[in-house]
């Protein structure tokens, strides 16, 4: 009768974007192009994890041997890996590898503003090329604010003080709901992040990726290559072996691989630019990445 048994599609396979996300992407593309034109090094940063049980799903084995290679049932221990790189390769001496305190839940819970900023100040910033631009995602520890902005539950006097201190005219006779409306309309101009202050104090810049765009972060592809190398070598599946493999496999990701990966990202950027000002709706396939759980604060949400 012409029917075929097929898998049902999911609505979650594509993302139809809000205006603010589209604008964020456009501003990011403009900014990163500007920095490249100025000859500034683009440094891609990210965090990932490796389980001691991380192996390939298929492996070579002797035909006459019945016992196959066995993957351990449990996930084992989890290592967190933090690194950065440019089209010229990994940033020298910038790798941070440590055993996670938990093997369950989102691995981002094993990172905090304190240990991320420590890595930034002690390992990344001292080894960056001059005038570098650091690309990062929107994980919560990247966006710890340096200044508190009133919410709808803030008392009226504090709202008035915040508005006055920031040069925004307001009348004491306004109701809280009117004061908060003023705050919402102006707060984006006054949001500052502690990470940005650290980076700018050393003469560098930060460029935040649009949410849900791992394909614009070169190190996401590097992680895939890196993990593939670990999976192909992880015979012992224990902490000591995997700890050593992490170091070995990071070294095996050469500068040529980085150059090709960064070139691919630039091609994706150019492709995305074509969609602006066209009379079509921009719809992208959701990519899988280590940053799928990145925390993004909607500018229309007080929390």
Steps between C-alpha positions, in 0.01 A plus 500: 500500500805728491559533875835460665582446869698811603625662817279782629665842492533709814421871528815536710723428201485857380505838668288788373652802659383803685600843379753552783688179410511595134633845593758343734624277215525792259693714749733209574570441130570869443729524801705187430545613137615840620755348739639275226530798264699678770739203516404406855541131597166325565533263796231234539444370854284230650475225761423133444511172690640149448368188673740218583256268319522704177569250220392441141177309448671268247847352502714253308523149644630156402249292305581186696475668840154490657560749783461857369655814642277601791392851589460550873141518618542812715602840371803505727671820603465823304777741405434865420715649224529876445702638210521764227642532152532705182555418132864447604417223749440462872618787720828377657483399869129587522356150558320432826407139582353382829285221640136602542338468841191340345428269208128574484307799369627785286880523501470880522421448870866401545610847387447828685588866454784460751685214329420631151639847580805335662567309176447820303746707704767235557498293181323673212561876519879479563541289186275686256636687197468877513157658436330160506121468496360218717189323368291327767149365548236601752560258786392650832856528637596708195221746580540571870399864531718761663205726573154422638199618301160540674228242435124534537531395866753775584357767729402835352775708662772273356342522156503879516863500620612272216326714240639824645855361534494403133374839381148385414237756587210381714232649721443393861129495426541209255370163612735202535364346183588818308845522657570138413389562142761777479763261640414228249525745209844620610665214687681345199723809481619446856553123519868430566675167557792420730669287232494793255665729754782248556558452127485871407742590780762293313435667164280231343134484389216251552251404231204290614349249261129516423313233699460161326780564249777247580574479126655849526747388766799323341599319818169309497621314190843458659338331802336247267836414341670488840237267650516273196873456558442412867226249414727321252778457759306449825563130563546507878205728581642618830594839646876475453477389137238760404688778681808418293297464182356849541847652490612279210189561289506877554854499360383296200258773390745688279502855366383387156183356656435828679558699181251291302243513781524878533472538123183291504350724771575808290317338208197438725509865610497618140211266420296635792552859387314423176171448686467852634273739309343211310123449507527153651493367852838389631476146643805307618549137596587458865858381533613260771788628710647509845336838543142397431420574863658844500300744704356792311319787667214632293516879497126504564529287815580664830659175621 
